[in-house]
Amino acid sequence: MDSAFRFADDLGPAKIILVHEPACALKAVLVVDNVAAGPAIGGLRMAPDVSVEECARLARAMTLKNAAAGLAHGGGKSVLFGDPRMPRGDKERLIRAFAGALADERDYIFGPDMGTDEQCMAWVHDEIGRAVGLPRELGGIPLDEIGATGWGLAHATEVALQDSGCPLAGARVAIQGFGAVGRNAMRFLGERGAVLVAASDTGGTLHDPNGIDIAALTALKKAGRSVVSHDRGEALTGEAILDVACDIWIPAARPDVINESNAERLNTRLVVEGANIPATEAAERRLHQRGILCVPDFIANAGGVICAAVEYHGGTQSTAFAAIEEKLRRNTDEVLRDARERGVTPRVAAVQLAAGRVRKAMATRRWGVF
């Protein structure tokens, strides 16, 4: 019995649900972490190697993210075991089956995440009417298409650079994971004068210290090709992105890509976490010791869920972008200032900020988080 509560603490999780239907090869997990502030919003992640532990960690990150952003929502996450590149019909059947299995779990609102998009949310919405990040045709704000998370990352990066006394114009950027989040973040940073010197995906790393054409690389990715197929720059292994000399290093892919085994390799002054849980806490402490500023994930990448919450409550794209800019700049400044004044890591400061808000919300509920 005790092992079933290995993820539990005073904040949650409220529930962990395992969904298994062998007839359609459905294997999935939902973790509703905390709903004190309102129903949980959290993405549906699809990958062959997800786990209950990863889902629980991501759900907690969403609780903290939504609280830090001041949203009337708690945190949750769902993961679906499978290759997101499977045939469209097979993917649709799995997602619809998972949504149907969770039809009565009204404490959770689906959103897009790694391996899913607005089309997937349309399938969920059709099944149970409870999803955000919908296509425009369904009244949604397609957050990946407009780059909501990247928009927030750009603002968090600008504030963090100001904190360290470095101008954004001319700053060299390396993006680990040049997908929807990474390429949109770079689009907005490039508009402010930053220079892309390296980008990676599952095919490897492209490096050019003289700068990479952002628009050309984005077009290449949208055509389904790897960054290393670009006709300029040096093609390197995927892990080589860790060693690239830069001013800003943005992890925008899988969890724990920065860990105790490679934290010494980073050659940057600033890490802005575009992915969820992309670094272990031990790695972040080591970066702090090395003088590398690290903006935590649930502070830096909250743009997507802020956009989702605006959509859920009937707002517009322009309202979402204004809210993201205001909240991301304020929270990044507050966390970095607090960390500097108290001599702690930005994550310690960020967790205390967000967890304090969650506990205040919990205190208003008759039965805690329920």
C-alpha positions as CSV (number, residue, x, y, z in Angstrom):
1,M,0.0,0.0,0.0
2,D,2.8,2.5,0.9
3,S,4.4,2.2,-2.5
4,A,1.1,3.4,-4.1
5,F,1.7,6.8,-2.3
6,R,5.3,7.2,-3.2
7,F,4.5,10.4,-5.1
8,A,2.3,11.9,-2.4
9,D,3.0,14.9,-0.2
10,D,0.9,17.7,1.3
11,L,0.0,19.2,-2.1
12,G,-1.1,16.0,-3.9
13,P,-1.6,14.1,-6.0
14,A,-5.4,14.0,-5.6
15,K,-5.7,10.9,-7.8
16,I,-3.7,8.6,-10.1
17,I,-5.8,6.7,-12.7
18,L,-4.4,3.9,-14.9
19,V,-6.3,3.2,-18.0
20,H,-5.7,-0.2,-19.8
21,E,-7.7,-1.6,-22.6
22,P,-5.9,-4.5,-24.4
23,A,-8.5,-4.8,-27.1
24,C,-7.4,-1.5,-28.6
25,A,-3.8,-1.4,-27.2
26,L,-4.7,1.5,-24.9
27,K,-2.3,2.0,-22.0
28,A,-2.4,5.5,-20.4
29,V,-2.1,7.3,-17.1
30,L,-3.8,10.4,-15.7
31,V,-2.5,12.2,-12.6
32,V,-4.7,14.9,-11.1
33,D,-2.3,16.6,-8.7
34,N,-4.2,19.4,-7.1
35,V,-7.5,21.1,-7.8
36,A,-7.7,23.6,-5.0
37,A,-7.8,26.6,-7.4
38,G,-10.1,24.9,-9.9
39,P,-10.2,22.1,-12.4
40,A,-6.7,21.0,-13.5
41,I,-5.4,21.9,-16.9
42,G,-2.6,19.8,-18.3
43,G,-1.3,18.4,-21.5
44,L,-1.7,14.9,-23.0
45,R,1.8,13.6,-23.8
46,M,2.2,10.7,-26.2
47,A,5.5,8.7,-26.4
48,P,6.5,5.1,-26.2
49,D,8.5,5.5,-23.0
50,V,6.4,7.6,-20.7
51,S,5.8,6.4,-17.1
52,V,3.6,6.9,-14.1
53,E,6.5,8.7,-12.4
54,E,7.0,11.1,-15.3
55,C,3.3,11.8,-15.4
56,A,3.3,12.6,-11.6
57,R,6.3,14.9,-11.9
58,L,4.7,16.7,-14.9
59,A,1.4,17.0,-13.1
60,R,3.2,18.7,-10.1
61,A,4.9,21.0,-12.5
62,M,1.5,22.0,-13.8
63,T,0.2,22.6,-10.3
64,L,3.1,25.0,-9.6
65,K,2.9,26.5,-13.1
66,N,-0.8,27.3,-12.9
67,A,-0.4,28.7,-9.4
68,A,2.6,30.9,-10.3
69,A,0.6,32.2,-13.3
70,G,-2.3,33.1,-11.0
71,L,-4.8,30.9,-12.9
72,A,-8.1,29.6,-11.5
73,H,-6.9,26.0,-12.3
74,G,-5.0,23.2,-10.6
75,G,-2.5,20.9,-12.2
76,G,-2.7,17.6,-13.9
77,K,-1.2,15.6,-16.7
78,S,-2.0,12.6,-18.8
79,V,0.4,10.3,-20.7
80,L,-0.5,7.9,-23.5
81,F,1.9,5.1,-24.3
82,G,2.6,5.0,-28.1
83,D,4.5,6.4,-31.0
84,P,3.0,9.8,-31.9
85,R,4.0,9.2,-35.6
86,M,1.7,6.1,-35.9
87,P,-0.9,6.2,-38.7
88,R,-3.4,8.9,-38.1
89,G,-6.4,6.5,-37.8
90,D,-4.7,4.5,-35.1
91,K,-3.7,7.6,-33.2
92,E,-7.2,9.0,-33.4
93,R,-8.7,5.7,-32.1
94,L,-6.3,5.6,-29.1
95,I,-6.9,9.3,-28.2
96,R,-10.7,9.0,-28.5
97,A,-10.7,5.8,-26.4
98,F,-8.6,7.5,-23.7
99,A,-10.8,10.5,-23.7
100,G,-13.9,8.3,-23.4
101,A,-12.4,6.5,-20.5
102,L,-12.0,9.8,-18.7
103,A,-15.4,11.2,-19.6
104,D,-16.4,11.4,-15.9
105,E,-13.1,12.8,-14.6
106,R,-14.3,16.4,-14.6
107,D,-11.4,17.6,-12.5
108,Y,-9.2,17.4,-15.6
109,I,-9.1,19.4,-18.8
110,F,-7.0,18.0,-21.7
111,G,-4.5,20.2,-23.5
112,P,-1.9,19.5,-26.2
113,D,1.7,18.5,-25.3
114,M,4.6,16.6,-26.8
115,G,3.2,14.2,-29.4
116,T,-0.3,15.8,-29.5
117,D,-1.7,18.9,-31.2
118,E,-4.9,20.9,-31.8
119,Q,-6.3,18.1,-34.0
120,C,-5.9,15.6,-31.1
121,M,-7.7,18.1,-28.9
122,A,-10.5,18.3,-31.4
123,W,-10.9,14.5,-31.1
124,V,-11.0,14.8,-27.3
125,H,-13.5,17.7,-27.5
126,D,-15.7,15.7,-29.8
127,E,-15.7,12.8,-27.3
128,I,-16.2,14.6,-24.0
129,G,-16.3,18.4,-24.7
130,R,-13.4,19.1,-22.3
131,A,-10.2,20.2,-24.0
132,V,-8.2,23.4,-24.8
133,G,-5.8,24.2,-27.5
134,L,-8.5,23.6,-30.1
135,P,-8.4,24.4,-33.8
136,R,-9.7,27.9,-34.7
137,E,-12.7,26.3,-36.4
138,L,-13.9,25.1,-33.0
139,G,-13.4,28.4,-31.4
140,G,-9.9,27.6,-30.0
141,I,-6.6,29.4,-29.8
142,P,-4.1,26.9,-31.4
143,L,-1.3,27.6,-29.0
144,D,1.4,25.8,-31.0
145,E,0.5,27.5,-34.2
146,I,0.7,31.0,-32.7
147,G,3.7,30.1,-30.5
148,A,2.2,30.9,-27.1
149,T,4.8,29.1,-25.1
150,G,7.6,30.5,-27.3
151,W,6.2,34.0,-26.8
152,G,6.4,33.6,-23.0
153,L,9.9,32.1,-23.2
154,A,11.2,35.1,-25.2
155,H,9.9,37.5,-22.4
156,A,11.3,35.3,-19.6
157,T,14.7,35.3,-21.5
158,E,14.7,39.0,-21.9
159,V,14.0,39.7,-18.2
160,A,16.7,37.1,-17.2
161,L,19.3,38.7,-19.5
162,Q,18.5,42.1,-18.0
163,D,19.1,40.5,-14.6
164,S,22.5,39.3,-15.6
165,G,23.4,42.6,-17.4
166,C,23.6,41.1,-20.9
167,P,21.8,42.6,-23.9
168,L,19.5,40.4,-26.0
169,A,20.6,41.9,-29.3
170,G,23.5,39.8,-30.5
171,A,23.1,37.1,-27.8
172,R,23.9,33.6,-29.1
173,V,21.2,31.0,-28.6
174,A,21.3,27.2,-28.7
175,I,17.9,25.3,-28.9
176,Q,17.8,21.7,-27.7
177,G,14.7,20.4,-29.4
178,F,13.8,22.6,-32.4
179,G,10.1,21.7,-32.4
180,A,7.0,23.8,-31.9
181,V,8.2,25.4,-28.6
182,G,11.9,25.8,-29.6
183,R,11.4,27.2,-33.1
184,N,8.7,29.7,-31.9
185,A,10.9,30.9,-29.0
186,M,13.7,31.4,-31.5
187,R,11.4,33.3,-33.9
188,F,10.5,35.8,-31.2
189,L,14.0,36.0,-29.9
190,G,15.3,36.5,-33.4
191,E,13.0,39.5,-33.9
192,R,14.7,41.0,-30.9
193,G,18.2,40.6,-32.4
194,A,19.3,37.2,-30.9
195,V,21.3,34.9,-33.1
196,L,20.7,31.2,-33.4
197,V,24.0,29.3,-33.4
198,A,22.9,25.7,-32.7
199,A,19.7,23.7,-32.9
200,S,19.0,20.0,-32.3
201,D,16.3,17.4,-32.9
202,T,16.2,13.6,-33.0
203,G,18.4,13.6,-36.1
204,G,21.3,15.5,-34.5
205,T,22.7,19.0,-33.9
206,L,23.3,21.8,-36.4
207,H,26.0,24.2,-35.4
208,D,27.1,27.5,-37.1
209,P,28.8,30.1,-34.9
210,N,28.1,32.7,-37.6
211,G,24.4,32.3,-37.2
212,I,21.7,30.1,-38.7
213,D,18.8,31.4,-40.8
214,I,15.8,30.9,-38.5
215,A,13.2,31.1,-41.2
216,A,15.0,28.6,-43.5
217,L,15.4,26.2,-40.6
218,T,11.8,26.5,-39.6
219,A,10.7,25.8,-43.1
220,L,12.9,22.7,-43.2
221,K,11.3,21.4,-40.0
222,K,7.8,22.0,-41.2
223,A,8.7,20.0,-44.3
224,G,9.4,17.1,-42.0
225,R,13.2,17.2,-42.3
226,S,15.9,17.2,-39.6
227,V,17.9,20.3,-38.7
228,V,21.1,18.5,-39.9
229,S,19.8,18.4,-43.5
230,H,20.3,22.2,-43.7
231,D,22.8,23.1,-46.3
232,R,24.8,25.4,-44.1
233,G,26.5,24.8,-40.8
234,E,28.1,21.7,-39.2
235,A,26.1,18.5,-38.5
236,L,27.0,17.0,-35.1
237,T,25.5,14.4,-32.8
238,G,22.4,15.2,-30.8
239,E,24.4,15.4,-27.5
240,A,26.9,17.9,-29.0
241,I,24.3,20.6,-28.4
242,L,25.5,20.5,-24.7
243,D,28.9,21.7,-25.6
244,V,28.0,24.6,-27.9
245,A,29.4,28.0,-26.7
246,C,26.4,30.4,-26.3
247,D,24.8,33.0,-24.1
248,I,21.3,31.3,-23.9
249,W,20.7,27.6,-23.8
250,I,17.0,26.5,-24.2
251,P,16.0,22.9,-23.5
252,A,12.7,22.4,-25.4
253,A,12.3,18.6,-25.6
254,R,12.3,15.7,-23.1
255,P,12.6,15.5,-19.3
256,D,16.0,15.3,-17.6
257,V,18.2,16.2,-20.6
258,I,20.4,18.1,-18.1
259,N,21.5,15.9,-15.3
260,E,24.4,15.2,-13.0
261,S,26.3,13.4,-15.8
262,N,26.4,16.4,-18.2
263,A,25.8,19.6,-16.3
264,E,29.5,20.4,-16.4
265,R,29.4,20.4,-20.2
266,L,27.1,23.4,-20.6
267,N,29.0,26.4,-22.0
268,T,26.4,29.2,-21.4
269,R,25.5,32.0,-19.0
270,L,21.7,31.4,-19.0
271,V,19.4,28.4,-19.2
272,V,15.7,29.1,-19.9
273,E,13.7,25.9,-19.5
274,G,11.3,25.6,-22.4
275,A,10.4,21.9,-21.8
276,N,8.8,20.6,-18.6
277,I,11.2,19.1,-16.1
278,P,14.2,19.2,-18.5
279,A,16.8,19.3,-15.7
280,T,17.2,17.4,-12.5
281,E,17.3,19.4,-9.3
282,A,20.9,18.3,-8.7
283,A,21.9,19.5,-12.1
284,E,20.3,22.9,-11.5
285,R,22.2,23.2,-8.2
286,R,25.4,22.5,-10.1
287,L,24.6,25.1,-12.7
288,H,23.9,27.6,-9.9
289,Q,27.3,26.8,-8.3
290,R,29.0,27.4,-11.7
291,G,27.3,30.8,-12.0
292,I,24.9,29.8,-14.7
293,L,21.5,31.4,-14.2
294,C,18.6,28.9,-14.7
295,V,15.0,30.0,-15.1
296,P,12.8,27.1,-13.9
297,D,10.4,25.4,-16.3
298,F,7.1,26.3,-14.6
299,I,8.1,30.0,-14.6
300,A,9.5,30.2,-18.1
301,N,7.2,28.0,-20.2
302,A,3.8,29.0,-18.7
303,G,2.8,30.7,-21.9
304,G,1.0,27.7,-23.3
305,V,-1.2,27.0,-20.3
306,I,-2.0,30.7,-19.8
307,C,-3.2,30.7,-23.4
308,A,-5.2,27.6,-22.8
309,A,-6.9,29.1,-19.7
310,V,-7.8,32.3,-21.7
311,E,-9.3,30.1,-24.4
312,Y,-11.3,28.0,-21.8
313,H,-12.8,31.2,-20.3
314,G,-13.7,32.6,-23.7
315,G,-10.8,35.1,-24.3
316,T,-9.1,36.0,-27.5
317,Q,-5.6,35.5,-28.9
318,S,-4.6,39.1,-28.2
319,T,-5.9,38.8,-24.6
320,A,-3.8,35.6,-24.3
321,F,-0.6,37.3,-25.6
322,A,-1.0,40.3,-23.3
323,A,-1.6,38.0,-20.3
324,I,1.4,35.9,-21.1
325,E,3.7,38.9,-21.5
326,E,2.5,40.5,-18.2
327,K,2.6,37.3,-16.1
328,L,5.9,35.9,-17.5
329,R,7.8,39.1,-17.1
330,R,6.5,39.7,-13.6
331,N,7.1,36.2,-12.3
332,T,10.6,35.9,-13.8
333,D,11.6,39.2,-12.3
334,E,10.1,38.3,-8.9
335,V,11.7,34.8,-8.7
336,L,15.2,36.0,-9.8
337,R,15.2,38.9,-7.5
338,D,14.1,36.7,-4.5
339,A,16.7,34.1,-5.4
340,R,19.5,36.7,-5.6
341,E,18.5,38.4,-2.3
342,R,18.2,35.2,-0.4
343,G,21.2,33.4,-2.0
344,V,19.1,30.4,-3.1
345,T,18.6,28.8,-6.5
346,P,15.8,30.2,-8.7
347,R,14.0,26.9,-8.4
348,V,13.9,27.2,-4.6
349,A,12.5,30.7,-4.9
350,A,10.0,29.6,-7.6
351,V,8.7,26.6,-5.7
352,Q,8.2,28.6,-2.6
353,L,6.3,31.3,-4.5
354,A,4.0,28.8,-6.3
355,A,3.5,26.3,-3.4
356,G,2.5,29.2,-1.1
357,R,-0.2,30.2,-3.5
358,V,-1.4,26.5,-3.8
359,R,-1.6,26.2,0.0
360,K,-3.6,29.5,0.3
361,A,-6.1,28.1,-2.2
362,M,-6.2,24.8,-0.3
363,A,-7.0,26.6,2.9
364,T,-10.3,27.9,1.3
365,R,-11.6,24.4,0.6
366,R,-13.6,22.4,3.1
367,W,-11.8,19.2,2.4
368,G,-8.4,20.5,1.4
369,V,-7.8,19.8,-2.3
370,F,-11.1,17.9,-2.7
